């Protein structure tokens, strides 16, 4: 039973690492997209990581992170 619990813990930590890795990829893409459109990346919604908020001058723009 101890090997099973250890296996579950290793699997969960691996999945957490993968999630953190892909989360950082969205941030890098969003920062690059902000430079292209001439805006500042503010962040994204907690439940919609593929949509970013950008500040362009005095307006806030909502764009999909490509």
Secondary structure, 3 states (H helix, E strand, C coil): CHHHHHHHHHHHHHHHHHHHHHHHHHHHHHHHHHHHHCCEEEEECCCCCCEEEEEECCEEEEEECC
